[in-house]
Amino acid sequence: MRSRLIIAAGALAVAGQAHALHPSPLVEAEWLSKQLDSDDLVVLDVRSAIDDGGDFESFEAARIPGSRYSSYTDAGWRESRDGVAGLMPEVEALETLIGELGIDNDDTVVVAAAGTGPTDFGSAARVYWTFKALGHDEVTILNGGVAGWQAQGFEVASGAPETVAATDFEGSLQDALLATTSEVEGARENDEALVDARPRDFYRGETQSPAARAPGTIPGAVNLPHHDALVKRDGAYYLDAEELQANVDELGLDPEAPAVAFCNTGHWAASGWFQLSEVGGLEDVSMYDGSMAEWTREDDRPLHLAERGIVSVGELVD
């Protein structure tokens, strides 16, 4: 029941009935077009080279009016530590990053990725998750991204953007949204849901990410490919809530029980987390930002491959 209500809330936002400062997790371009002049609303453009999404020059050439730019891949939204890519930076570093964008704790943030591919959606989802992990709940994702905004004929600005003064942003880490390796191990022991958001070939162990030391998935995990509910219309990619709900329902997960989303480096996992937690109706979802890059660091950790069953990381490493 809860999942259906969340989808209904999204539909209200699409119709423009949601309050400007309390949007649903996923909003449409029509809703945003009616809110652009709202006080304390910031459109954050996070385009990057992912799925040929562009860069700052693309932002200067065509953007949502009044939006601010921060490259998802280059600005510092993720970092590498101890040989593991894609980790959440320290709270202080993120506070500085967000404050320098002129975003404070009173702002509602609309995250707009390029909208040019299913992997690009993960950019918006990861930035969204980061705000939530910092205790900032006034955040939403623009469905279809910048490409969808343009395809639907809404106003586009160009030229050098206005300079924005830095401000103070204070984060408060929400530990419940961030799963550690030890917590993932505990989830396995307690038969809690582990959801692999990677495409099926990664899940089955047929494809290996260069970020991981070995192929395969965490034993016991189920698969919710991040791209399955992202559909292309008029050159832009949109999250289809109904298709997503069908995919989530098929997994048969308990909506009130804990679940952990993961992938290779915490990018597709962010999309999986968003789909499960913010649209799919699960009440207690965390994200393992270290994902398979961190899980495979130790030789004795188990992996499951479709063709071989359960083996250790060490058995698969040359």
C-alpha positions in Angstrom: 0.0 0.0 0.0 2.7 2.4 0.9 4.4 2.1 -2.5 1.2 2.9 -4.3 0.8 6.1 -2.2 4.4 7.2 -3.1 3.6 6.8 -6.8 0.4 8.8 -6.3 2.4 11.6 -4.6 4.7 11.7 -7.7 1.6 12.0 -9.9 0.5 15.0 -7.9 3.9 16.7 -8.4 3.6 16.0 -12.1 0.3 17.8 -12.1 1.9 20.8 -10.3 -0.1 20.3 -7.1 2.8 19.7 -4.8 4.0 22.6 -2.7 7.1 24.2 -4.1 9.2 23.5 -1.0 7.9 19.9 -0.5 8.2 18.2 -3.9 8.0 14.5 -4.3 11.3 12.7 -5.0 10.8 12.7 -8.8 9.2 15.7 -10.5 8.4 16.5 -14.1 9.5 19.4 -16.3 6.0 20.9 -16.2 6.1 21.1 -12.4 9.5 22.7 -12.4 8.5 25.2 -15.0 5.9 26.5 -12.6 8.3 26.7 -9.7 11.4 28.3 -11.3 10.6 31.7 -9.6 10.0 30.2 -6.2 12.1 31.4 -3.3 14.8 29.1 -2.0 14.6 26.8 -5.0 17.9 25.8 -6.7 18.1 23.8 -9.9 21.5 21.9 -9.8 22.7 20.8 -13.2 25.1 17.9 -12.7 25.8 17.0 -16.3 29.1 15.1 -17.1 30.6 12.9 -19.8 28.5 9.9 -18.6 26.3 8.9 -21.5 27.7 11.8 -23.5 25.9 14.2 -21.2 28.1 17.1 -21.7 30.2 19.5 -19.5 30.3 23.1 -18.5 30.5 24.3 -22.1 27.2 22.3 -22.7 25.8 24.0 -19.7 26.7 27.5 -21.0 25.2 26.6 -24.4 21.8 25.5 -23.2 20.5 25.1 -19.6 17.4 25.4 -17.5 17.1 29.2 -16.6 18.7 30.0 -13.3 20.3 26.7 -12.8 23.7 26.2 -11.3 26.4 23.8 -12.5 28.4 21.2 -10.7 30.0 18.3 -12.6 29.0 15.0 -11.1 32.3 13.4 -12.1 34.8 16.2 -11.4 33.4 18.5 -8.7 34.0 16.1 -5.7 30.7 14.3 -5.2 32.6 11.0 -4.9 36.2 10.2 -4.0 38.7 7.3 -4.0 40.1 6.1 -0.7 42.4 3.1 0.0 42.1 2.0 -3.6 38.3 2.0 -3.6 36.6 4.3 -6.0 33.2 6.1 -5.6 33.1 6.6 -1.9 31.2 9.3 -0.1 33.6 12.1 0.9 33.7 13.4 4.4 30.9 15.6 5.6 33.1 18.7 5.8 34.2 18.3 2.2 30.6 18.0 1.0 29.5 21.0 3.1 32.2 23.1 1.4 31.2 21.8 -2.1 27.5 22.5 -1.5 28.1 25.9 0.2 30.2 27.1 -2.7 27.3 26.4 -5.0 25.3 29.0 -3.0 23.0 26.3 -1.5 22.0 26.5 2.1 19.9 24.4 4.4 16.7 26.4 3.5 16.9 25.6 -0.2 14.9 23.0 -2.1 17.3 21.4 -4.6 16.1 20.0 -7.9 18.9 17.8 -9.3 19.0 17.7 -13.1 21.3 15.3 -14.9 21.8 15.3 -18.6 18.9 12.9 -19.3 20.9 11.3 -22.1 21.1 7.7 -20.8 20.2 5.2 -18.1 23.6 5.4 -16.5 23.4 9.2 -16.4 20.3 8.9 -14.2 22.5 7.5 -11.6 24.3 10.9 -11.5 21.2 12.6 -10.3 20.4 9.7 -7.9 23.8 9.8 -6.3 23.7 13.6 -5.7 20.1 13.2 -4.4 21.3 10.4 -2.0 24.2 12.6 -0.9 21.9 15.4 0.1 19.6 12.9 2.0 22.7 11.3 3.6 23.6 14.8 4.9 20.2 15.2 6.4 18.9 17.6 3.7 15.4 16.2 2.7 14.4 19.1 0.5 15.7 17.5 -2.7 14.2 16.1 -5.8 15.2 14.7 -9.2 14.0 16.2 -12.5 12.6 13.3 -14.5 14.1 13.3 -18.0 16.9 15.7 -17.0 18.0 18.6 -19.2 17.4 16.6 -22.4 13.7 16.1 -21.3 13.4 19.8 -20.4 14.5 20.7 -23.9 12.6 18.0 -25.7 9.3 19.3 -24.1 10.0 22.8 -25.4 10.5 24.6 -22.1 12.6 27.8 -22.0 16.4 27.4 -22.3 19.0 29.9 -21.2 22.5 30.3 -22.7 25.7 32.3 -22.2 27.8 32.8 -19.1 25.8 32.0 -15.9 25.4 34.5 -13.1 28.0 34.4 -10.3 26.5 32.9 -7.1 27.9 33.9 -3.7 29.1 31.1 -1.5 27.1 30.4 1.6 27.1 28.0 4.6 25.6 24.5 4.4 25.6 22.2 7.4 25.3 18.5 7.0 24.4 15.9 9.6 25.4 12.4 8.5 22.4 9.9 8.4 24.2 6.7 9.1 21.1 4.6 8.3 21.4 5.5 4.6 25.1 4.4 4.3 26.0 0.7 4.6 29.5 -0.4 5.6 31.1 -3.6 4.6 30.6 -5.0 8.1 26.9 -4.1 7.9 26.6 -5.9 4.6 28.2 -9.0 6.1 25.7 -8.7 8.9 22.8 -8.3 6.5 23.9 -11.6 4.8 24.0 -13.4 8.1 20.6 -12.1 9.0 19.1 -13.0 5.6 18.3 -9.3 4.9 17.7 -8.2 1.4 20.8 -7.3 -0.7 19.9 -5.8 -4.1 22.4 -5.7 -6.9 21.6 -2.8 -9.2 24.0 -3.8 -11.9 23.0 -5.2 -15.3 22.3 -8.9 -15.4 25.7 -9.9 -16.9 27.5 -8.3 -14.0 25.1 -9.9 -11.5 25.7 -13.3 -13.1 29.4 -12.9 -13.1 29.8 -12.9 -16.9 31.1 -9.3 -16.9 33.6 -7.8 -14.5 34.1 -4.2 -13.6 37.7 -3.0 -13.6 37.0 -1.5 -10.2 36.4 -4.9 -8.7 39.1 -7.6 -8.2 36.8 -10.4 -9.3 33.4 -11.0 -11.0 30.2 -12.1 -9.4 27.8 -10.8 -6.8 27.3 -11.0 -3.1 25.7 -14.4 -2.3 22.0 -14.2 -1.6 21.6 -10.9 -3.5 18.7 -10.3 -5.9 18.9 -8.3 -9.1 17.2 -5.1 -9.9 19.0 -3.8 -13.0 19.2 0.0 -12.7 18.2 0.6 -16.3 15.1 -1.6 -16.6 12.6 1.1 -15.7 14.3 3.9 -17.6 12.6 4.5 -20.9 13.6 6.7 -23.8 11.2 9.2 -25.3 12.1 11.9 -27.8 15.8 11.5 -27.1 15.5 11.7 -23.3 15.4 9.0 -20.6 12.7 9.0 -18.0 12.1 6.8 -14.9 8.8 5.0 -15.5 7.2 4.6 -12.0 4.7 1.9 -13.1 7.3 -0.3 -14.7 9.6 0.2 -11.8 6.8 -0.8 -9.4 6.2 -4.0 -11.3 10.0 -4.8 -11.2 10.1 -4.2 -7.5 7.0 -6.3 -6.8 8.5 -9.1 -8.8 11.4 -9.3 -6.3 9.0 -10.0 -3.5 10.8 -7.9 -1.0 9.3 -7.1 2.4 8.7 -3.3 2.2 9.2 -2.9 6.0 12.4 -5.0 6.2 15.9 -3.6 5.8 17.5 -3.7 2.3 20.9 -2.7 0.9 21.5 -1.6 -2.6 24.9 -2.0 -4.2 26.7 -2.1 -7.6 30.4 -1.8 -8.5 31.3 1.7 -7.2 28.1 3.2 -5.7 26.8 4.8 -8.9 24.2 2.3 -10.3 23.6 1.5 -6.6 22.4 5.1 -6.1 19.9 4.6 -8.9 18.8 1.3 -7.3 18.5 2.9 -3.9 16.4 5.7 -5.3 14.2 3.3 -7.2 13.6 1.1 -4.1 13.4 3.7 -1.4 12.0 6.9 -3.0 9.6 5.4 -5.6 9.3 1.7 -5.0 8.0 1.8 -1.4 10.7 0.2 0.7 10.9 1.8 4.0 14.5 1.0 5.2 17.0 1.0 2.3 20.7 1.9 2.7 23.4 2.1 0.0 26.7 0.4 0.1 28.9 3.0 -1.6 32.0 0.8 -1.5 30.0 -1.9 -3.4 31.9 -4.7 -5.2 35.0 -2.5 -5.4 35.3 -2.8 -1.6 33.7 -6.2 -1.2 36.3 -7.8 -3.4 39.3 -6.3 -1.5 39.6 -9.3 0.8 40.4 -12.7 -0.6 38.2 -14.7 1.8 35.0 -12.9 1.0 32.4 -15.0 -0.9 31.1 -14.3 -4.4 28.3 -16.0 -6.3 28.7 -16.7 -10.1 25.8 -18.1 -12.1 28.0 -20.8 -13.7 30.1 -21.8 -10.6 28.0 -21.1 -7.5 29.7 -19.7 -4.4 33.5 -19.2 -4.4 35.9 -16.9 -2.6 37.4 -13.8 -4.1 40.8 -15.4 -3.8 39.8 -18.3 -6.0 39.1 -15.9 -8.9 42.1 -13.6 -8.5 45.1 -14.5 -10.6 
